[in-house]
Amino acid sequence: MRLTILGCSGSIPGPDRAASGYLLEADGFVLGIDLGNGTLARMQALMDPFRLDALLLSHLHPDHCADFSALTVLRRYHPDPPYDPRAHRLPVYAPGEAPRRLANAFAPHESERLETDLSDVYEFHTLRHATERIGPFTVTPVPVVHPTESFGFRIGLDGTTLAYTGDSGPCPGLEELAHGADVLLAEASWTEAPDRPEALHLSGKQAGGLAHRAGAGRLLLTHVSPWSDGESILAEARAEFAGPTERVEQGGVYEL
């Protein structure tokens, strides 16, 4: 598996940094994971977005799905696509409200919103806590705690497992998600502080502790907010987890 970081800024895009978005590739199959602000621009710098074979959306906060509207414009109105997007709809795996909420985000005014249906170019699948096959990957969505319906993803191929937390505060779902993962791609939005809300995001200390308890092979930190101290977050994680730990950077590529 090859993991490419399209963007890793948390909550909002940062200076010259896109929000959350990743590509996971294997056997010629390209799986998108989240598509936050600025990620479609980054994707176009690397590949034709029509090469996407499927897309996972962990939840529907804009920093994880805002560029879905731009992708819709591309798929609906590109004058010379490499294939007919209506005959070959893109599979999108997302929370149950996604078809309606993403149509609302795309429509420019109320009358169009009432008749907008994005199923002309997308094939929507509701995320459930069950393993299924997506291309060469086995994907298990795991519910996690966040102010909106949210999932992490446990993705496997040939005995290697990538666990991605999405956005979550500490919860039992994270423990299930991360257990024995070869690589844990964990959000770490801020440093540890007693006044941080528990059901929103992880600190660097919490992400490191999760990796330690899970017996993960490697910890990759992402979703660092522009106003947070990334080096302190990294130091917190390393104090809790003895394995290889780094903060991902936009454009980074990892062979898993």
BELVEN-V753328 format. One record per pair of residues at least 24 apart in sequence whose ideal C-beta (glycine too) atoms are under 6 Angstrom apart, sorted by the first residue. I is the first residue (numbers start at 0). J is the second residue. Records with the same first field share a line. If there is no record, write none. Layout:
BEGIN
I->J / J
END
This chain:
BEGIN
0->25 / 156 / 255
1->254
2->253 / 255
3->252
4->247 / 249 / 251
5->38 / 41 / 42
6->35 / 37 / 38 / 249
7->221 / 247 / 249
9->188 / 222 / 223 / 224
10->62 / 224
12->36 / 37
13->225
16->249
17->41
18->62
19->62 / 63 / 222
25->135 / 156
26->135
28->52 / 134 / 135
33->57 / 63
34->64 / 66 / 67
35->62 / 63 / 65
36->65
38->66
39->66 / 69 / 70
48->73
49->80 / 81
52->134
53->90 / 133
54->91
55->92 / 152
56->93
57->150 / 165
58->147 / 149
59->100
67->101
68->104 / 105
71->105
74->120
75->120
84->120
85->119
88->120 / 121 / 122
89->121
90->122
91->121 / 123
92->124 / 126
94->126 / 148
95->125
98->123
126->150
141->172 / 175 / 176
142->172
143->167 / 170 / 172 / 173
144->168 / 170 / 198
151->176
159->255
161->255
168->197 / 198 / 199
169->205
173->209
177->209 / 213 / 215
178->213
179->214
180->215
181->216
182->217 / 255
183->210 / 215 / 218
184->219 / 221
186->221 / 222
187->220 / 232
188->222 / 224
189->227
190->231 / 232
191->235
203->232 / 235 / 236
204->235 / 239
206->236
207->236 / 239 / 240
208->239
210->240
211->239 / 240
217->242 / 243
218->244
219->247
220->246
221->247
END
